[in-house]
Amino acid sequence: MLGGSYVNSQAFSAEQLASEQARVDRAGDVYRCAQQIAD
């Protein structure tokens, strides 16, 4: 991603996904956006 950070693409449990979506950085934005697309 922009700025050199990365997102690990792997299967998450519901708890892990919620934790990743709660992040306040760009990676959290990515996980929230992906969830919206999937819904």
N, C-alpha and C positions, 0 to 999 in steps of 0.2 A: 504494500500500500504506500501511498504518498508519505514521505517522512521516514521510510525504512522499516516500519513495523509490519508485521505479518499476521495472518489469521490462519490458524490450524484448521484444516477441513477434515473432520472426523465425526464419527457418530458419538453423540452425547446422550447421557441419561437426561431425563426431564429436569433433575436438580442441577446438573452441570450446565444445561442450556440456559436455565433461569439465571444462574450465576454469571454466565458469559453475557447475557442480555442486560444484566444490571450494571455492567461496566460503563464508566462515563467517558470512555475514549472512543476512538474511531472503530476499533474492533467491536465494541458494544453496539455501535451504530450499525455495523455490518450484520451482526446477528439479529438485531431487531428488524432490519430491513428484509433479511432473508425469511424471517418468520412471517412478515406481512405478505410477502410474495407467495409463500407456501399456503397461507390461509386463503 
